[in-house]
Amino acid sequence: MTGINLPLEGACRCGRVRLRISSPPLLTMACHCTGCQKMSSSAYSLSAAVPAESFAVTEGEPVVGGLHGAARHYFCGWCMTWMFTRPDGIDFFVNVRPTMLDDTRWFEPFVETFTDEKLAWATTSARHSYPTLPAMDDYQGLIEGYRATLAG
């Protein structure tokens, strides 16, 4: 994994909505659930869970899309790029799509979720795999394990 050069900046495909991240992610993930497959038009979606206080939209105004339910999925209103997600009731992190960032060399999924819904051929380099979501008790250890990979 390549080191993270902060701050991380990025944009949607058309560049109308820009964002900035000023601290390292808590965790990186690939989600194989069928919802993410449909939203991303791919085999899985990628996420970097970043501390909410280190995340900012610096230009433009994203719009809510997706299911409009328990998780708010934010898109560029012009090019409709799925940029980030804010789960309801969880305000300490934002799930950013790392492919929106100008520098993606550092990204590698540490955890993959919903492997029970994955396409048979879809593989990742994630160190931890879960058939659905990790148990709540697992997250602290996963965050600490990911932090250790950043330290080298």
VMD Tcl script that builds the backbone (N, CA, C; Angstrom):
set m [mol new atoms 456]
animate dup $m
set s [atomselect $m all]
$s set {name element resname resid chain x y z} {
  {N N MET 1 A 0.839 -1.175 0.000}
  {CA C MET 1 A 0.000 0.000 0.000}
  {C C MET 1 A 0.882 1.235 0.000}
  {N N THR 2 A 0.583 2.183 -0.874}
  {CA C THR 2 A 1.301 3.450 -0.951}
  {C C THR 2 A 0.816 4.366 0.157}
  {N N GLY 3 A 1.714 5.204 0.699}
  {CA C GLY 3 A 1.329 6.132 1.756}
  {C C GLY 3 A 0.283 7.133 1.299}
  {N N ILE 4 A -0.465 7.645 2.272}
  {CA C ILE 4 A -1.512 8.628 1.990}
  {C C ILE 4 A -0.924 10.018 2.159}
  {N N ASN 5 A -1.032 10.833 1.112}
  {CA C ASN 5 A -0.590 12.225 1.162}
  {C C ASN 5 A -1.796 13.116 1.399}
  {N N LEU 6 A -1.874 13.654 2.612}
  {CA C LEU 6 A -3.019 14.489 2.993}
  {C C LEU 6 A -2.733 15.955 2.718}
  {N N PRO 7 A -3.761 16.745 2.460}
  {CA C PRO 7 A -5.149 16.328 2.343}
  {C C PRO 7 A -5.400 15.617 1.014}
  {N N LEU 8 A -6.434 14.782 1.030}
  {CA C LEU 8 A -6.899 14.138 -0.194}
  {C C LEU 8 A -7.990 15.009 -0.785}
  {N N GLU 9 A -7.926 15.227 -2.078}
  {CA C GLU 9 A -8.955 16.016 -2.742}
  {C C GLU 9 A -9.480 15.232 -3.930}
  {N N GLY 10 A -10.688 15.542 -4.333}
  {CA C GLY 10 A -11.258 14.851 -5.464}
  {C C GLY 10 A -12.518 15.513 -5.950}
  {N N ALA 11 A -13.132 14.883 -6.949}
  {CA C ALA 11 A -14.320 15.445 -7.567}
  {C C ALA 11 A -15.126 14.352 -8.241}
  {N N CYS 12 A -16.355 14.711 -8.573}
  {CA C CYS 12 A -17.194 13.841 -9.386}
  {C C CYS 12 A -16.623 13.804 -10.801}
  {N N ARG 13 A -17.246 13.049 -11.656}
  {CA C ARG 13 A -16.723 12.901 -13.012}
  {C C ARG 13 A -16.672 14.220 -13.779}
  {N N CYS 14 A -17.673 15.073 -13.614}
  {CA C CYS 14 A -17.687 16.337 -14.359}
  {C C CYS 14 A -16.936 17.455 -13.641}
  {N N GLY 15 A -16.602 17.243 -12.364}
  {CA C GLY 15 A -15.834 18.232 -11.616}
  {C C GLY 15 A -16.648 19.324 -10.944}
  {N N ARG 16 A -17.971 19.268 -11.016}
  {CA C ARG 16 A -18.809 20.316 -10.417}
  {C C ARG 16 A -18.893 20.206 -8.899}
  {N N VAL 17 A -18.736 18.999 -8.361}
  {CA C VAL 17 A -18.733 18.814 -6.910}
  {C C VAL 17 A -17.350 18.330 -6.510}
  {N N ARG 18 A -16.718 19.064 -5.604}
  {CA C ARG 18 A -15.372 18.718 -5.137}
  {C C ARG 18 A -15.425 18.436 -3.647}
  {N N LEU 19 A -14.494 17.607 -3.195}
  {CA C LEU 19 A -14.422 17.269 -1.782}
  {C C LEU 19 A -12.978 17.241 -1.305}
  {N N ARG 20 A -12.827 17.279 0.028}
  {CA C ARG 20 A -11.497 17.258 0.658}
  {C C ARG 20 A -11.569 16.415 1.929}
  {N N ILE 21 A -10.513 15.629 2.140}
  {CA C ILE 21 A -10.370 14.804 3.339}
  {C C ILE 21 A -9.041 15.184 3.977}
  {N N SER 22 A -9.080 15.536 5.275}
  {CA C SER 22 A -7.874 16.036 5.921}
  {C C SER 22 A -7.224 15.071 6.908}
  {N N SER 23 A -7.789 13.872 7.083}
  {CA C SER 23 A -7.142 12.870 7.936}
  {C C SER 23 A -7.319 11.488 7.310}
  {N N PRO 24 A -6.480 10.534 7.695}
  {CA C PRO 24 A -6.568 9.197 7.085}
  {C C PRO 24 A -7.905 8.523 7.369}
  {N N PRO 25 A -8.323 7.625 6.493}
  {CA C PRO 25 A -9.548 6.860 6.739}
  {C C PRO 25 A -9.427 6.009 7.996}
  {N N LEU 26 A -10.574 5.716 8.574}
  {CA C LEU 26 A -10.652 4.780 9.698}
  {C C LEU 26 A -10.552 3.348 9.199}
  {N N LEU 27 A -11.053 3.127 7.973}
  {CA C LEU 27 A -11.162 1.788 7.416}
  {C C LEU 27 A -11.450 1.907 5.919}
  {N N THR 28 A -11.000 0.925 5.149}
  {CA C THR 28 A -11.342 0.877 3.726}
  {C C THR 28 A -12.062 -0.436 3.435}
  {N N MET 29 A -12.998 -0.382 2.486}
  {CA C MET 29 A -13.870 -1.532 2.278}
  {C C MET 29 A -14.266 -1.712 0.823}
  {N N ALA 30 A -14.694 -2.930 0.522}
  {CA C ALA 30 A -15.388 -3.260 -0.716}
  {C C ALA 30 A -16.679 -3.959 -0.297}
  {N N CYS 31 A -17.803 -3.490 -0.810}
  {CA C CYS 31 A -19.092 -4.086 -0.469}
  {C C CYS 31 A -19.653 -4.796 -1.691}
  {N N HIS 32 A -19.967 -6.074 -1.516}
  {CA C HIS 32 A -20.486 -6.910 -2.606}
  {C C HIS 32 A -22.009 -7.001 -2.612}
  {N N CYS 33 A -22.711 -6.249 -1.762}
  {CA C CYS 33 A -24.172 -6.414 -1.703}
  {C C CYS 33 A -24.810 -6.035 -3.038}
  {N N THR 34 A -25.958 -6.619 -3.303}
  {CA C THR 34 A -26.616 -6.363 -4.585}
  {C C THR 34 A -27.023 -4.901 -4.720}
  {N N GLY 35 A -27.312 -4.225 -3.617}
  {CA C GLY 35 A -27.623 -2.799 -3.676}
  {C C GLY 35 A -26.439 -1.994 -4.183}
  {N N CYS 36 A -25.254 -2.268 -3.669}
  {CA C CYS 36 A -24.053 -1.579 -4.143}
  {C C CYS 36 A -23.735 -1.959 -5.584}
  {N N GLN 37 A -23.980 -3.203 -5.943}
  {CA C GLN 37 A -23.763 -3.607 -7.332}
  {C C GLN 37 A -24.632 -2.765 -8.265}
  {N N LYS 38 A -25.880 -2.559 -7.894}
  {CA C LYS 38 A -26.781 -1.782 -8.743}
  {C C LYS 38 A -26.425 -0.298 -8.735}
  {N N MET 39 A -26.090 0.250 -7.545}
  {CA C MET 39 A -25.764 1.686 -7.457}
  {C C MET 39 A -24.481 2.014 -8.202}
  {N N SER 40 A -23.519 1.095 -8.183}
  {CA C SER 40 A -22.225 1.377 -8.813}
  {C C SER 40 A -22.142 0.844 -10.245}
  {N N SER 41 A -23.134 0.061 -10.647}
  {CA C SER 41 A -23.102 -0.616 -11.957}
  {C C SER 41 A -21.824 -1.423 -12.097}
  {N N SER 42 A -21.444 -2.083 -11.012}
  {CA C SER 42 A -20.208 -2.847 -10.976}
  {C C SER 42 A -20.376 -4.055 -10.058}
  {N N ALA 43 A -19.314 -4.802 -9.863}
  {CA C ALA 43 A -19.366 -5.999 -9.025}
  {C C ALA 43 A -19.429 -5.667 -7.539}
  {N N TYR 44 A -18.941 -4.501 -7.165}
  {CA C TYR 44 A -18.954 -4.060 -5.768}
  {C C TYR 44 A -18.690 -2.568 -5.727}
  {N N SER 45 A -18.957 -1.979 -4.569}
  {CA C SER 45 A -18.613 -0.570 -4.381}
  {C C SER 45 A -17.411 -0.502 -3.448}
  {N N LEU 46 A -16.629 0.550 -3.590}
  {CA C LEU 46 A -15.475 0.792 -2.726}
  {C C LEU 46 A -15.784 1.946 -1.799}
  {N N SER 47 A -15.280 1.863 -0.560}
  {CA C SER 47 A -15.501 2.914 0.433}
  {C C SER 47 A -14.253 3.155 1.247}
  {N N ALA 48 A -14.093 4.406 1.628}
  {CA C ALA 48 A -13.121 4.786 2.650}
  {C C ALA 48 A -13.928 5.499 3.718}
  {N N ALA 49 A -14.011 4.891 4.899}
  {CA C ALA 49 A -14.732 5.505 6.016}
  {C C ALA 49 A -13.810 6.553 6.642}
  {N N VAL 50 A -14.155 7.817 6.453}
  {CA C VAL 50 A -13.304 8.906 6.948}
  {C C VAL 50 A -13.994 9.614 8.103}
  {N N PRO 51 A -13.227 10.088 9.080}
  {CA C PRO 51 A -13.848 10.835 10.181}
  {C C PRO 51 A -14.653 12.012 9.636}
  {N N ALA 52 A -15.876 12.174 10.120}
  {CA C ALA 52 A -16.769 13.218 9.609}
  {C C ALA 52 A -16.152 14.600 9.710}
  {N N GLU 53 A -15.413 14.872 10.789}
  {CA C GLU 53 A -14.838 16.208 10.969}
  {C C GLU 53 A -13.707 16.496 9.983}
  {N N SER 54 A -13.189 15.463 9.325}
  {CA C SER 54 A -12.110 15.677 8.354}
  {C C SER 54 A -12.610 15.687 6.913}
  {N N PHE 55 A -13.929 15.603 6.723}
  {CA C PHE 55 A -14.532 15.556 5.392}
  {C C PHE 55 A -15.258 16.859 5.093}
  {N N ALA 56 A -15.077 17.377 3.878}
  {CA C ALA 56 A -15.794 18.592 3.477}
  {C C ALA 56 A -16.082 18.571 1.981}
  {N N VAL 57 A -17.262 19.023 1.627}
  {CA C VAL 57 A -17.570 19.339 0.238}
  {C C VAL 57 A -17.078 20.765 0.047}
  {N N THR 58 A -16.152 20.965 -0.871}
  {CA C THR 58 A -15.521 22.273 -1.032}
  {C C THR 58 A -16.065 23.068 -2.212}
  {N N GLU 59 A -16.814 22.399 -3.075}
  {CA C GLU 59 A -17.372 23.089 -4.240}
  {C C GLU 59 A -18.599 22.339 -4.709}
  {N N GLY 60 A -19.626 23.053 -5.101}
  {CA C GLY 60 A -20.841 22.439 -5.608}
  {C C GLY 60 A -21.755 21.979 -4.496}
  {N N GLU 61 A -22.872 21.415 -4.896}
  {CA C GLU 61 A -23.885 20.968 -3.938}
  {C C GLU 61 A -24.370 19.576 -4.328}
  {N N PRO 62 A -23.933 18.531 -3.604}
  {CA C PRO 62 A -24.401 17.178 -3.936}
  {C C PRO 62 A -25.886 17.016 -3.620}
  {N N VAL 63 A -26.498 16.040 -4.273}
  {CA C VAL 63 A -27.911 15.731 -4.059}
  {C C VAL 63 A -28.028 14.299 -3.543}
  {N N VAL 64 A -29.114 14.039 -2.820}
  {CA C VAL 64 A -29.362 12.694 -2.299}
  {C C VAL 64 A -30.002 11.853 -3.393}
  {N N GLY 65 A -29.497 10.626 -3.549}
  {CA C GLY 65 A -30.038 9.686 -4.523}
  {C C GLY 65 A -30.121 8.306 -3.909}
  {N N GLY 66 A -30.169 7.296 -4.709}
  {CA C GLY 66 A -30.271 5.929 -4.202}
  {C C GLY 66 A -31.662 5.672 -3.654}
  {N N LEU 67 A -31.739 4.957 -2.545}
  {CA C LEU 67 A -33.033 4.575 -1.988}
  {C C LEU 67 A -33.687 5.639 -1.120}
  {N N HIS 68 A -32.979 6.685 -0.746}
  {CA C HIS 68 A -33.514 7.737 0.117}
  {C C HIS 68 A -34.004 7.150 1.436}
  {N N GLY 69 A -33.238 6.225 1.986}
  {CA C GLY 69 A -33.654 5.546 3.207}
  {C C GLY 69 A -32.705 5.795 4.357}
  {N N ALA 70 A -32.341 4.722 5.035}
  {CA C ALA 70 A -31.531 4.802 6.249}
  {C C ALA 70 A -30.120 5.311 5.982}
  {N N ALA 71 A -29.650 5.206 4.784}
  {CA C ALA 71 A -28.352 5.774 4.417}
  {C C ALA 71 A -28.605 6.802 3.323}
  {N N ARG 72 A -28.017 7.968 3.488}
  {CA C ARG 72 A -28.161 9.004 2.468}
  {C C ARG 72 A -26.971 8.917 1.525}
  {N N HIS 73 A -27.245 8.598 0.270}
  {CA C HIS 73 A -26.222 8.478 -0.764}
  {C C HIS 73 A -26.179 9.792 -1.538}
  {N N TYR 74 A -24.999 10.402 -1.617}
  {CA C TYR 74 A -24.858 11.708 -2.258}
  {C C TYR 74 A -24.211 11.584 -3.634}
  {N N PHE 75 A -24.796 12.294 -4.589}
  {CA C PHE 75 A -24.404 12.269 -5.993}
  {C C PHE 75 A -24.191 13.698 -6.480}
  {N N CYS 76 A -23.449 13.850 -7.546}
  {CA C CYS 76 A -23.419 15.116 -8.271}
  {C C CYS 76 A -24.751 15.218 -9.008}
  {N N GLY 77 A -25.429 16.346 -8.895}
  {CA C GLY 77 A -26.712 16.530 -9.558}
  {C C GLY 77 A -26.605 16.637 -11.072}
  {N N TRP 78 A -25.426 16.879 -11.587}
  {CA C TRP 78 A -25.242 17.019 -13.037}
  {C C TRP 78 A -24.838 15.693 -13.687}
  {N N CYS 79 A -23.712 15.116 -13.247}
  {CA C CYS 79 A -23.216 13.885 -13.885}
  {C C CYS 79 A -23.693 12.618 -13.179}
  {N N MET 80 A -24.332 12.778 -12.011}
  {CA C MET 80 A -24.920 11.691 -11.229}
  {C C MET 80 A -23.895 10.694 -10.683}
  {N N THR 81 A -22.667 11.137 -10.495}
  {CA C THR 81 A -21.642 10.286 -9.899}
  {C C THR 81 A -21.959 10.076 -8.416}
  {N N TRP 82 A -21.948 8.819 -7.976}
  {CA C TRP 82 A -22.135 8.494 -6.560}
  {C C TRP 82 A -20.831 8.808 -5.841}
  {N N MET 83 A -20.857 9.789 -4.935}
  {CA C MET 83 A -19.630 10.296 -4.335}
  {C C MET 83 A -19.391 9.843 -2.904}
  {N N PHE 84 A -20.424 9.875 -2.073}
  {CA C PHE 84 A -20.253 9.484 -0.678}
  {C C PHE 84 A -21.597 9.141 -0.063}
  {N N THR 85 A -21.527 8.495 1.110}
  {CA C THR 85 A -22.723 8.060 1.833}
  {C C THR 85 A -22.600 8.463 3.292}
  {N N ARG 86 A -23.703 8.935 3.849}
  {CA C ARG 86 A -23.794 9.234 5.284}
  {C C ARG 86 A -24.896 8.355 5.873}
  {N N PRO 87 A -24.506 7.311 6.621}
  {CA C PRO 87 A -25.514 6.448 7.236}
  {C C PRO 87 A -26.276 7.200 8.331}
  {N N ASP 88 A -27.601 7.092 8.348}
  {CA C ASP 88 A -28.416 7.719 9.396}
  {C C ASP 88 A -28.020 7.186 10.758}
  {N N GLY 89 A -27.955 8.076 11.731}
  {CA C GLY 89 A -27.657 7.694 13.096}
  {C C GLY 89 A -26.187 7.465 13.369}
  {N N ILE 90 A -25.347 7.544 12.367}
  {CA C ILE 90 A -23.904 7.386 12.548}
  {C C ILE 90 A -23.260 8.650 11.997}
  {N N ASP 91 A -22.928 9.562 12.906}
  {CA C ASP 91 A -22.436 10.853 12.447}
  {C C ASP 91 A -20.936 11.037 12.595}
  {N N PHE 92 A -20.208 9.998 13.008}
  {CA C PHE 92 A -18.769 10.177 13.218}
  {C C PHE 92 A -17.930 9.810 12.000}
  {N N PHE 93 A -18.538 9.244 10.937}
  {CA C PHE 93 A -17.775 8.978 9.718}
  {C C PHE 93 A -18.654 9.174 8.479}
  {N N VAL 94 A -17.972 9.343 7.352}
  {CA C VAL 94 A -18.601 9.451 6.033}
  {C C VAL 94 A -17.935 8.404 5.156}
  {N N ASN 95 A -18.718 7.647 4.406}
  {CA C ASN 95 A -18.174 6.656 3.467}
  {C C ASN 95 A -17.963 7.327 2.114}
  {N N VAL 96 A -16.719 7.603 1.802}
  {CA C VAL 96 A -16.373 8.261 0.550}
  {C C VAL 96 A -16.012 7.201 -0.484}
  {N N ARG 97 A -16.478 7.380 -1.717}
  {CA C ARG 97 A -16.048 6.516 -2.808}
  {C C ARG 97 A -14.624 6.950 -3.167}
  {N N PRO 98 A -13.621 6.146 -2.883}
  {CA C PRO 98 A -12.226 6.566 -3.076}
  {C C PRO 98 A -11.849 6.837 -4.526}
  {N N THR 99 A -12.606 6.299 -5.459}
  {CA C THR 99 A -12.308 6.574 -6.864}
  {C C THR 99 A -12.634 8.009 -7.249}
  {N N MET 100 A -13.271 8.761 -6.360}
  {CA C MET 100 A -13.517 10.191 -6.591}
  {C C MET 100 A -12.266 11.015 -6.320}
  {N N LEU 101 A -11.292 10.447 -5.637}
  {CA C LEU 101 A -10.111 11.189 -5.215}
  {C C LEU 101 A -9.097 11.309 -6.343}
  {N N ASP 102 A -8.388 12.426 -6.349}
  {CA C ASP 102 A -7.377 12.660 -7.376}
  {C C ASP 102 A -6.240 11.646 -7.281}
  {N N ASP 103 A -5.873 11.264 -6.063}
  {CA C ASP 103 A -4.810 10.278 -5.834}
  {C C ASP 103 A -5.439 9.029 -5.226}
  {N N THR 104 A -5.447 7.941 -5.976}
  {CA C THR 104 A -6.035 6.688 -5.485}
  {C C THR 104 A -4.980 5.604 -5.253}
  {N N ARG 105 A -3.711 5.960 -5.431}
  {CA C ARG 105 A -2.649 4.948 -5.315}
  {C C ARG 105 A -2.615 4.292 -3.942}
  {N N TRP 106 A -3.019 4.979 -2.919}
  {CA C TRP 106 A -2.958 4.477 -1.546}
  {C C TRP 106 A -4.080 3.480 -1.243}
  {N N PHE 107 A -5.167 3.493 -2.040}
  {CA C PHE 107 A -6.359 2.734 -1.675}
  {C C PHE 107 A -6.214 1.247 -1.948}
  {N N GLU 108 A -6.609 0.480 -0.951}
  {CA C GLU 108 A -6.761 -0.969 -1.065}
  {C C GLU 108 A -7.826 -1.359 -0.047}
  {N N PRO 109 A -8.821 -2.169 -0.425}
  {CA C PRO 109 A -9.836 -2.532 0.568}
  {C C PRO 109 A -9.233 -3.435 1.650}
  {N N PHE 110 A -9.458 -3.064 2.895}
  {CA C PHE 110 A -8.991 -3.838 4.040}
  {C C PHE 110 A -10.036 -4.886 4.431}
  {N N VAL 111 A -11.311 -4.554 4.214}
  {CA C VAL 111 A -12.434 -5.417 4.567}
  {C C VAL 111 A -13.337 -5.542 3.347}
  {N N GLU 112 A -13.890 -6.726 3.129}
  {CA C GLU 112 A -14.959 -6.872 2.145}
  {C C GLU 112 A -16.182 -7.411 2.861}
  {N N THR 113 A -17.344 -6.881 2.481}
  {CA C THR 113 A -18.599 -7.234 3.132}
  {C C THR 113 A -19.586 -7.815 2.125}
  {N N PHE 114 A -20.594 -8.483 2.648}
  {CA C PHE 114 A -21.659 -9.107 1.863}
  {C C PHE 114 A -21.118 -10.048 0.793}
  {N N THR 115 A -20.125 -10.845 1.186}
  {CA C THR 115 A -19.573 -11.811 0.240}
  {C C THR 115 A -20.594 -12.902 -0.106}
  {N N ASP 116 A -21.646 -13.040 0.722}
  {CA C ASP 116 A -22.686 -14.015 0.374}
  {C C ASP 116 A -23.536 -13.555 -0.807}
  {N N GLU 117 A -23.379 -12.285 -1.246}
  {CA C GLU 117 A -24.107 -11.766 -2.408}
  {C C GLU 117 A -23.181 -11.471 -3.591}
  {N N LYS 118 A -21.901 -11.768 -3.438}
  {CA C LYS 118 A -20.950 -11.365 -4.479}
  {C C LYS 118 A -21.110 -12.189 -5.757}
  {N N LEU 119 A -20.705 -11.573 -6.845}
  {CA C LEU 119 A -20.654 -12.290 -8.107}
  {C C LEU 119 A -19.551 -13.346 -8.006}
  {N N ALA 120 A -19.769 -14.499 -8.578}
  {CA C ALA 120 A -18.864 -15.637 -8.393}
  {C C ALA 120 A -17.415 -15.325 -8.774}
  {N N TRP 121 A -17.195 -14.475 -9.745}
  {CA C TRP 121 A -15.846 -14.180 -10.233}
  {C C TRP 121 A -15.192 -12.991 -9.533}
  {N N ALA 122 A -15.952 -12.243 -8.717}
  {CA C ALA 122 A -15.446 -11.002 -8.108}
  {C C ALA 122 A -14.530 -11.309 -6.931}
  {N N THR 123 A -13.308 -10.827 -7.012}
  {CA C THR 123 A -12.351 -11.003 -5.920}
  {C C THR 123 A -11.723 -9.658 -5.584}
  {N N THR 124 A -11.264 -9.533 -4.346}
  {CA C THR 124 A -10.533 -8.342 -3.918}
  {C C THR 124 A -9.312 -8.814 -3.130}
  {N N SER 125 A -8.471 -7.882 -2.778}
  {CA C SER 125 A -7.298 -8.188 -1.958}
  {C C SER 125 A -7.556 -7.940 -0.481}
  {N N ALA 126 A -8.812 -7.765 -0.092}
  {CA C ALA 126 A -9.153 -7.468 1.303}
  {C C ALA 126 A -8.605 -8.531 2.248}
  {N N ARG 127 A -8.125 -8.083 3.392}
  {CA C ARG 127 A -7.566 -8.996 4.400}
  {C C ARG 127 A -8.641 -9.665 5.246}
  {N N HIS 128 A -9.828 -9.066 5.290}
  {CA C HIS 128 A -10.927 -9.598 6.107}
  {C C HIS 128 A -12.186 -9.662 5.263}
  {N N SER 129 A -12.895 -10.790 5.328}
  {CA C SER 129 A -14.122 -10.984 4.560}
  {C C SER 129 A -15.259 -11.376 5.488}
  {N N TYR 130 A -16.447 -10.853 5.172}
  {CA C TYR 130 A -17.635 -11.132 5.973}
  {C C TYR 130 A -18.796 -11.469 5.045}
  {N N PRO 131 A -19.579 -12.506 5.386}
  {CA C PRO 131 A -20.726 -12.869 4.558}
  {C C PRO 131 A -21.775 -11.759 4.496}
  {N N THR 132 A -21.914 -10.975 5.569}
  {CA C THR 132 A -22.794 -9.796 5.580}
  {C C THR 132 A -21.946 -8.630 6.098}
  {N N LEU 133 A -22.342 -8.038 7.221}
  {CA C LEU 133 A -21.537 -6.983 7.854}
  {C C LEU 133 A -20.789 -7.562 9.046}
  {N N PRO 134 A -19.654 -6.984 9.405}
  {CA C PRO 134 A -18.977 -7.422 10.627}
  {C C PRO 134 A -19.873 -7.162 11.841}
  {N N ALA 135 A -19.720 -7.974 12.866}
  {CA C ALA 135 A -20.411 -7.712 14.131}
  {C C ALA 135 A -19.913 -6.384 14.685}
  {N N MET 136 A -20.772 -5.662 15.372}
  {CA C MET 136 A -20.380 -4.365 15.934}
  {C C MET 136 A -19.112 -4.487 16.779}
  {N N ASP 137 A -18.951 -5.587 17.484}
  {CA C ASP 137 A -17.770 -5.802 18.325}
  {C C ASP 137 A -16.486 -5.946 17.509}
  {N N ASP 138 A -16.578 -6.246 16.222}
  {CA C ASP 138 A -15.397 -6.427 15.372}
  {C C ASP 138 A -14.797 -5.105 14.885}
  {N N TYR 139 A -15.599 -4.053 14.840}
  {CA C TYR 139 A -15.139 -2.818 14.194}
  {C C TYR 139 A -13.913 -2.196 14.839}
  {N N GLN 140 A -13.858 -2.156 16.157}
  {CA C GLN 140 A -12.701 -1.533 16.806}
  {C C GLN 140 A -11.408 -2.252 16.421}
  {N N GLY 141 A -11.420 -3.567 16.413}
  {CA C GLY 141 A -10.241 -4.327 16.010}
  {C C GLY 141 A -9.896 -4.117 14.546}
  {N N LEU 142 A -10.906 -4.010 13.693}
  {CA C LEU 142 A -10.654 -3.752 12.271}
  {C C LEU 142 A -10.035 -2.374 12.064}
  {N N ILE 143 A -10.554 -1.389 12.776}
  {CA C ILE 143 A -10.005 -0.030 12.674}
  {C C ILE 143 A -8.560 -0.006 13.158}
  {N N GLU 144 A -8.288 -0.674 14.263}
  {CA C GLU 144 A -6.908 -0.734 14.778}
  {C C GLU 144 A -5.993 -1.483 13.811}
  {N N GLY 145 A -6.491 -2.565 13.225}
  {CA C GLY 145 A -5.705 -3.316 12.248}
  {C C GLY 145 A -5.404 -2.486 11.008}
  {N N TYR 146 A -6.390 -1.735 10.548}
  {CA C TYR 146 A -6.169 -0.876 9.385}
  {C C TYR 146 A -5.161 0.234 9.718}
  {N N ARG 147 A -5.294 0.828 10.883}
  {CA C ARG 147 A -4.368 1.871 11.316}
  {C C ARG 147 A -2.935 1.335 11.338}
  {N N ALA 148 A -2.760 0.097 11.758}
  {CA C ALA 148 A -1.427 -0.514 11.786}
  {C C ALA 148 A -0.841 -0.639 10.373}
  {N N THR 149 A -1.700 -0.908 9.372}
  {CA C THR 149 A -1.187 -0.997 7.999}
  {C C THR 149 A -0.724 0.380 7.502}
  {N N LEU 150 A -1.367 1.439 7.969}
  {CA C LEU 150 A -0.968 2.783 7.581}
  {C C LEU 150 A 0.366 3.169 8.196}
  {N N ALA 151 A 0.595 2.672 9.407}
  {CA C ALA 151 A 1.842 3.001 10.118}
  {C C ALA 151 A 3.044 2.304 9.502}
  {N N GLY 152 A 2.788 1.256 8.760}
  {CA C GLY 152 A 3.869 0.604 8.043}
  {C C GLY 152 A 4.219 -0.700 8.603}
}
mol reanalyze $m
mol bondsrecalc $m
mol representation Tube
mol addrep $m
